[in-house]
Amino acid sequence: MQCYEPIHKVNEPIEHKTLAEVAREPYSLPQEYNWCELDLTNKAEVDELYELLTEHYVEDDGGNFRFDYSREFLVWALTPPGYKKEWILGVRGGKKNKLYGFISGIPVHIMTHNQQRVMAEINFLCVHKKTRSMRLAPMLIREITRRVNLYDIYQAIYTSGTTLPTPFGGAVYWHRNLNPTKTVECGFAYKP
């Protein structure tokens, strides 16, 4: 278990800014790419998101295991009551205006130190394997941060598979398969 130096200010944003300091215009992308907001009431756009995540989202080191969220689950997870359409964010490009990157945010009410705060839950950061050398992931993170800040929200929760430079909290969690045979049969997991 790693130990970190304690942070003395609790339950406050790391960065303090005012709404007037938040940029109104989106960050720039490489010339052939553009920002888009996915419409999850549009079946074709849900299919496109499903395909990107199924082929390019979280996978194990050997490339044998990858999440396969259903289209229905994605719509349910990304459109809770009060969701913000502009937080369902993609990057498109190329001749066919294909979806090459995605990140999402939803507003959540979090209780910390006996105080309720509205934060953003950031999820589904995904970049197409062919464009990973273009550093689209940091651009997606900066842009979703800007869009969340436009709602005067400066705190977020998210998970990371890597160690971050200045963590201020941490948790360990495990997955327990309730029916391992079924997860292998349906393709959610595999048996080497």
C-alpha positions as CSV (number, residue, x, y, z in Angstrom):
1,M,0.0,0.0,0.0
2,Q,1.3,3.4,-0.9
3,C,1.4,6.3,1.6
4,Y,1.0,9.9,0.6
5,E,1.6,13.1,2.4
6,P,-1.6,14.4,3.9
7,I,-3.3,17.3,2.3
8,H,-4.3,19.9,4.9
9,K,-7.2,21.5,3.1
10,V,-10.1,19.0,3.1
11,N,-13.2,19.0,0.9
12,E,-12.1,21.9,-1.3
13,P,-11.2,22.0,-5.0
14,I,-7.5,21.7,-5.7
15,E,-7.7,24.6,-8.2
16,H,-9.7,27.7,-7.3
17,K,-11.2,29.8,-10.1
18,T,-14.3,31.8,-10.8
19,L,-16.8,31.2,-13.5
20,A,-15.5,34.3,-15.2
21,E,-12.1,32.7,-15.5
22,V,-13.4,29.6,-17.4
23,A,-12.8,29.7,-21.1
24,R,-16.0,30.0,-23.2
25,E,-14.5,28.5,-26.4
26,P,-13.6,24.8,-26.7
27,Y,-9.9,23.9,-26.8
28,S,-8.3,23.4,-30.2
29,L,-8.0,20.0,-31.8
30,P,-5.7,18.9,-34.7
31,Q,-7.0,20.3,-38.0
32,E,-8.8,17.2,-39.2
33,Y,-10.7,16.6,-36.0
34,N,-13.6,18.3,-34.3
35,W,-15.6,18.2,-31.0
36,C,-19.1,16.6,-31.0
37,E,-21.8,16.0,-28.5
38,L,-23.3,12.6,-28.9
39,D,-27.1,12.4,-29.0
40,L,-28.0,9.2,-27.1
41,T,-31.5,9.3,-28.4
42,N,-30.1,8.7,-31.8
43,K,-29.6,4.9,-32.4
44,A,-26.8,5.4,-35.0
45,E,-24.8,7.5,-32.5
46,V,-25.3,5.0,-29.7
47,D,-24.2,2.2,-32.1
48,E,-21.1,4.3,-32.9
49,L,-20.3,4.8,-29.3
50,Y,-20.8,1.1,-28.5
51,E,-18.5,0.1,-31.3
52,L,-15.7,2.5,-30.2
53,L,-15.9,1.3,-26.6
54,T,-16.2,-2.4,-27.5
55,E,-13.1,-2.3,-29.7
56,H,-10.9,0.3,-27.9
57,Y,-11.9,0.7,-24.2
58,V,-10.3,-0.8,-21.1
59,E,-8.5,-4.1,-21.8
60,D,-6.0,-6.3,-20.1
61,D,-2.3,-6.3,-21.0
62,G,-2.7,-9.4,-23.3
63,G,-5.7,-8.0,-25.1
64,N,-7.8,-10.9,-24.1
65,F,-10.4,-9.2,-21.9
66,R,-12.3,-6.0,-22.7
67,F,-15.5,-4.6,-21.3
68,D,-18.6,-5.0,-23.5
69,Y,-21.2,-2.7,-22.1
70,S,-24.6,-3.1,-23.8
71,R,-26.1,-0.2,-25.8
72,E,-29.0,0.0,-23.2
73,F,-26.5,0.1,-20.3
74,L,-24.6,3.0,-21.9
75,V,-27.7,5.0,-22.5
76,W,-28.9,4.3,-18.9
77,A,-25.4,5.2,-17.4
78,L,-24.9,8.4,-19.4
79,T,-28.4,9.9,-19.2
80,P,-29.4,10.0,-15.5
81,P,-31.9,12.6,-14.3
82,G,-30.1,16.0,-14.7
83,Y,-27.5,14.9,-17.1
84,K,-25.8,17.5,-19.3
85,K,-25.8,16.8,-23.1
86,E,-22.6,18.8,-23.5
87,W,-20.8,16.4,-21.1
88,I,-21.4,13.5,-23.5
89,L,-18.3,14.4,-25.5
90,G,-16.6,13.0,-28.6
91,V,-13.9,13.7,-31.1
92,R,-14.7,13.1,-34.8
93,G,-12.5,13.2,-37.8
94,G,-11.5,11.9,-41.2
95,K,-13.5,11.8,-44.4
96,K,-16.4,9.9,-42.8
97,N,-16.4,12.0,-39.6
98,K,-15.8,8.9,-37.6
99,L,-15.8,8.8,-33.8
100,Y,-12.2,8.6,-32.6
101,G,-12.4,9.6,-29.0
102,F,-15.0,9.8,-26.2
103,I,-15.3,11.0,-22.6
104,S,-18.4,11.5,-20.4
105,G,-19.4,13.3,-17.3
106,I,-22.6,13.2,-15.2
107,P,-23.5,15.4,-12.2
108,V,-23.4,13.5,-8.9
109,H,-24.1,14.5,-5.3
110,I,-21.2,13.4,-3.1
111,M,-21.1,13.5,0.7
112,T,-17.7,14.3,2.1
113,H,-16.9,15.3,5.7
114,N,-20.7,15.6,6.4
115,Q,-21.2,18.1,3.6
116,Q,-22.9,17.4,0.3
117,R,-21.2,18.6,-2.9
118,V,-22.2,18.5,-6.5
119,M,-19.3,17.0,-8.5
120,A,-18.9,15.5,-11.9
121,E,-18.4,11.7,-12.3
122,I,-16.0,11.3,-15.3
123,N,-16.1,8.0,-17.1
124,F,-15.6,6.1,-20.4
125,L,-12.4,7.9,-21.5
126,C,-11.6,6.1,-24.7
127,V,-9.4,6.8,-27.7
128,H,-9.3,4.7,-30.9
129,K,-6.1,2.7,-31.1
130,K,-5.0,4.3,-34.4
131,T,-5.1,7.8,-32.9
132,R,-3.5,7.2,-29.5
133,S,-0.2,8.8,-30.6
134,M,-2.0,12.1,-31.1
135,R,-2.6,12.7,-27.4
136,L,-6.4,13.0,-27.7
137,A,-6.9,11.7,-24.2
138,P,-5.4,14.7,-22.5
139,M,-7.3,17.0,-24.9
140,L,-10.6,15.1,-23.9
141,I,-9.8,15.5,-20.2
142,R,-9.1,19.3,-20.6
143,E,-12.2,19.9,-22.6
144,I,-14.5,17.9,-20.3
145,T,-13.0,19.8,-17.4
146,R,-13.7,23.1,-19.1
147,R,-17.3,22.1,-19.8
148,V,-17.9,20.9,-16.2
149,N,-16.3,24.2,-14.9
150,L,-18.8,26.2,-17.0
151,Y,-21.4,24.8,-14.5
152,D,-19.4,26.3,-11.7
153,I,-18.3,22.7,-10.7
154,Y,-14.6,22.3,-9.9
155,Q,-14.5,18.8,-8.3
156,A,-14.8,15.4,-10.0
157,I,-14.5,11.7,-9.2
158,Y,-13.0,9.2,-11.6
159,T,-11.0,6.0,-11.7
160,S,-7.6,5.5,-13.1
161,G,-5.7,2.4,-14.0
162,T,-2.4,4.3,-13.5
163,T,-0.8,6.0,-10.5
164,L,-1.5,9.8,-10.7
165,P,1.1,12.4,-9.7
166,T,-0.7,13.9,-6.7
167,P,-3.4,11.6,-5.4
168,F,-5.4,12.9,-2.5
169,G,-7.5,9.8,-1.9
170,G,-7.4,6.2,-2.8
171,A,-9.3,3.0,-2.6
172,V,-8.8,-0.6,-3.4
173,Y,-11.6,-2.6,-4.8
174,W,-12.1,-6.2,-6.1
175,H,-14.5,-7.7,-8.5
176,R,-16.3,-10.8,-7.4
177,N,-17.9,-12.9,-10.1
178,L,-21.2,-14.2,-8.9
179,N,-21.4,-16.7,-11.7
180,P,-18.0,-17.3,-13.4
181,T,-19.3,-20.0,-15.7
182,K,-21.9,-17.6,-17.1
183,T,-19.4,-14.7,-17.6
184,V,-17.2,-17.0,-19.7
185,E,-20.2,-18.4,-21.7
186,C,-21.5,-14.9,-22.5
187,G,-18.1,-13.6,-23.4
188,F,-17.7,-11.1,-20.5
189,A,-14.7,-13.0,-19.3
190,Y,-12.4,-15.7,-20.7
191,K,-10.7,-18.8,-19.3
192,P,-7.1,-19.1,-20.4
